[in-house]
Amino acid sequence: MIQKTEAANPFTSKQIFLAGASGAIGRQLAPLLIADGWQVVGTTRSADKAPQLREMGVEPVVVDVYDAAALRSAMNEFKPEIVIHQLTDLPHALEASKMTAALVRNARLRDEGTRNLVEAAASAGAKRLIAQSISFIYADGPLPHREEDPFLAETHPVYGETVQGVASLERQVLNAALDGIILRYGLFYGPGTGFDAPIAPGSVHVSAAAKATQLAITMAPPGIYNIAENDGSVSTEKATGILGWDAGWRSFR
């Protein structure tokens, strides 16, 4: 059994750059970070969402991740030790009529957007990058799927582009010149997702996913962690053993 490792906070500042702060998980995560004493700068592409971030206690930065120069400038101005990548480009409740185009956009975001974010984080001297990945594209095989199991083929007729994007994101984060941590979340449900209950095996409540992210800041050695409910489809032994994570955690927000 993996044993939980107690670790002191190694970071000298209390600054976090949260990319995707206005998303479903960002809205759950930011209050946890602020309660821990972190100063949080959060990105949004829309100036209309800046007041919402301020109400959460987050300093908003309106920036597009595809604008590499603007992103680098924002990161260098703040000089965070921790960068958290929660950027996605998917329709609310995964609306079926919009998903084909959304999967293309999301794959680009995971590739090109991650590249810009990694470069900006390294330029700013960040020590740790935590990035959102997914745990529901494993290839068929014995259950529960563990972190070392292979993904679907990149030529898969439906999810091939998604697999390519996820593989690029994970490779870039793990090869970056800082501590790279990949959290492979299950399908989200809960506030802000459009789903009140699990929608498939290996789902995860959005507030429990946020809690895993909070724990990963100081508890997680670099590497990959499955973050999903323990229904037999995905193994979360690493997350529960090393991070002390519990899929039943709720923020009651």
C-alpha positions in Angstrom: 0.0 0.0 0.0 1.2 3.5 -0.8 1.9 5.5 2.3 0.9 9.1 2.6 4.0 11.3 2.8 3.9 14.3 5.2 5.7 17.3 3.7 6.3 20.8 4.9 5.4 23.6 2.5 8.6 24.2 0.6 7.5 27.5 -1.0 8.8 30.8 0.3 6.1 33.0 -1.2 2.3 32.5 -1.2 1.6 33.2 -4.8 -0.4 31.1 -7.2 -1.2 31.7 -10.9 -4.5 30.0 -11.6 -5.2 29.6 -15.3 -8.9 29.1 -15.9 -10.0 30.6 -12.6 -13.6 31.3 -13.8 -14.3 27.7 -14.8 -16.3 25.1 -12.8 -13.2 23.7 -11.0 -11.5 27.1 -10.7 -14.6 28.5 -8.8 -14.3 25.6 -6.4 -10.5 25.7 -6.1 -9.9 29.4 -5.6 -11.6 29.6 -2.1 -9.6 26.6 -0.9 -6.4 28.3 -2.0 -7.3 31.7 -0.4 -8.3 29.9 2.8 -4.8 28.4 2.9 -3.3 31.9 2.7 -2.3 31.9 -1.0 -2.5 35.1 -3.0 -4.2 34.0 -6.2 -4.1 35.7 -9.6 -6.7 34.1 -11.9 -7.0 34.3 -15.7 -10.1 34.7 -17.8 -10.5 35.5 -21.5 -13.5 37.7 -20.7 -13.4 41.1 -19.0 -17.0 40.5 -18.0 -15.9 37.7 -15.6 -13.3 39.9 -13.8 -15.8 41.2 -11.2 -16.8 37.6 -10.4 -13.2 36.7 -9.7 -12.7 39.8 -7.5 -15.7 38.7 -5.5 -14.0 35.4 -4.9 -10.9 37.1 -3.6 -8.9 36.4 -6.8 -6.9 39.1 -8.6 -8.2 38.9 -12.2 -6.0 38.9 -15.3 -7.7 39.1 -18.7 -5.5 37.2 -21.1 -5.8 34.7 -23.9 -3.5 31.7 -23.5 -2.8 31.8 -27.2 -1.3 35.3 -26.8 2.1 34.0 -25.7 3.7 37.4 -25.1 0.8 38.8 -23.0 0.7 35.6 -21.0 4.5 35.7 -20.4 4.2 39.4 -19.4 1.4 38.7 -16.9 3.2 35.7 -15.4 6.5 37.7 -15.0 4.7 40.6 -13.4 3.3 38.3 -10.7 6.2 35.8 -10.3 4.2 32.9 -8.9 5.9 29.9 -7.4 2.9 27.7 -8.3 1.0 27.6 -11.6 -2.2 25.7 -12.0 -3.5 24.8 -15.4 -7.3 24.4 -15.4 -8.0 25.6 -18.9 -10.6 23.9 -21.1 -12.8 24.9 -24.0 -15.9 22.7 -23.7 -19.7 23.6 -23.8 -21.7 23.6 -20.6 -23.1 20.1 -19.8 -21.1 18.8 -22.7 -23.9 19.7 -25.1 -23.8 17.1 -27.8 -24.5 19.4 -30.7 -21.4 21.4 -29.9 -19.0 18.7 -28.9 -17.4 17.9 -32.3 -16.1 21.4 -32.7 -15.3 21.6 -29.0 -13.1 18.6 -29.0 -11.0 20.1 -31.8 -10.7 23.4 -29.8 -9.9 21.6 -26.6 -7.1 19.5 -28.3 -5.5 22.7 -29.6 -5.8 24.3 -26.1 -4.0 21.3 -24.5 -1.2 21.4 -27.1 -0.6 25.1 -28.0 -2.1 26.6 -24.9 -0.1 24.3 -22.6 3.1 25.2 -24.5 2.6 28.9 -23.9 1.7 28.3 -20.3 4.7 26.1 -19.6 7.0 28.7 -21.3 5.6 31.5 -19.3 5.8 29.6 -16.0 9.5 28.8 -16.7 10.2 32.4 -17.7 8.7 33.6 -14.4 10.7 31.2 -12.3 7.8 29.1 -11.1 8.7 25.9 -9.1 5.6 23.8 -9.7 3.1 23.3 -12.4 -0.1 21.4 -11.8 -2.2 20.6 -14.9 -5.7 19.2 -15.6 -5.7 16.0 -17.6 -8.4 13.2 -17.9 -8.7 9.6 -16.7 -11.3 8.4 -19.2 -9.3 7.7 -22.4 -7.5 4.6 -21.2 -7.3 1.8 -23.8 -9.3 -1.4 -23.1 -7.6 -3.5 -20.5 -7.7 -4.9 -17.0 -9.6 -2.8 -14.5 -9.0 -0.6 -12.5 -6.8 1.5 -14.8 -3.6 2.7 -13.3 -1.5 5.7 -14.2 0.9 3.6 -16.2 -1.8 2.1 -18.4 -1.8 3.2 -22.1 -4.3 5.6 -23.6 -6.5 4.9 -26.6 -4.7 5.0 -29.9 -4.1 8.5 -31.4 -5.8 7.1 -34.5 -9.1 6.4 -32.7 -11.9 7.5 -34.9 -13.7 9.6 -32.2 -11.2 10.4 -29.5 -7.9 10.3 -31.5 -7.5 14.1 -31.5 -8.3 14.2 -27.8 -5.7 11.6 -27.1 -3.1 13.6 -29.1 -4.0 16.8 -27.1 -3.8 15.1 -23.7 -0.5 13.3 -24.6 1.0 16.6 -25.7 -0.2 18.4 -22.5 1.2 15.6 -20.2 4.5 15.4 -22.1 5.1 19.1 -21.9 4.3 19.4 -18.2 6.3 16.4 -17.2 9.3 17.5 -19.3 9.2 21.1 -18.1 12.1 22.6 -16.1 10.0 22.6 -12.9 8.0 20.1 -10.9 5.3 18.9 -13.2 2.2 17.2 -11.7 -0.6 15.7 -13.8 -4.1 15.2 -12.3 -6.1 12.9 -14.5 -9.7 13.9 -13.4 -12.7 11.8 -14.1 -15.8 13.3 -15.8 -16.9 16.2 -13.7 -20.3 16.5 -12.0 -21.6 18.9 -9.4 -22.0 22.7 -9.3 -21.2 24.5 -12.6 -20.9 21.3 -14.7 -24.5 20.8 -15.8 -24.6 17.4 -14.1 -25.9 16.7 -10.6 -24.8 13.0 -10.5 -22.0 10.8 -12.0 -22.6 10.5 -15.7 -20.2 7.6 -16.4 -17.8 5.2 -14.6 -14.8 7.0 -13.2 -16.6 10.4 -12.7 -15.6 12.8 -9.9 -17.4 15.6 -8.1 -15.9 18.9 -9.1 -15.3 20.0 -5.5 -13.4 16.7 -4.7 -11.3 17.4 -7.8 -10.6 20.9 -6.5 -9.5 19.4 -3.1 -7.1 17.0 -4.9 -5.6 20.0 -6.6 -5.2 21.9 -3.3 -3.5 18.8 -1.8 -1.2 18.4 -4.8 0.4 21.8 -4.2 2.5 20.6 -1.2 1.9 16.9 -1.0 2.5 15.5 -4.5 5.9 14.4 -5.8 6.1 15.1 -9.6 4.2 12.6 -11.7 0.7 11.5 -12.6 -2.3 10.9 -10.4 -5.8 9.5 -11.2 -8.5 11.6 -9.5 -11.8 9.8 -9.8 -14.4 7.9 -7.7 -13.5 4.5 -6.5 -16.0 2.5 -8.6 -13.6 -0.1 -9.9 -12.9 1.6 -13.3 -9.8 3.7 -12.3 -7.3 3.2 -9.5 -6.8 6.1 -7.2 -4.4 4.4 -4.9 -1.7 7.0 -5.6 -3.9 9.9 -4.9 -5.4 8.5 -1.7 -2.1 7.1 -0.4 0.3 10.0 -1.2 -2.0 13.0 -1.1 -4.5 11.7 1.5 -7.3 12.5 -0.9 -10.9 11.3 -0.4 -13.3 11.3 -3.4 -16.2 11.9 -1.0 -14.9 15.4 0.0 -17.4 18.2 -0.6 -17.0 21.9 -0.2 -20.8 22.5 0.2 -20.6 25.5 -2.1 
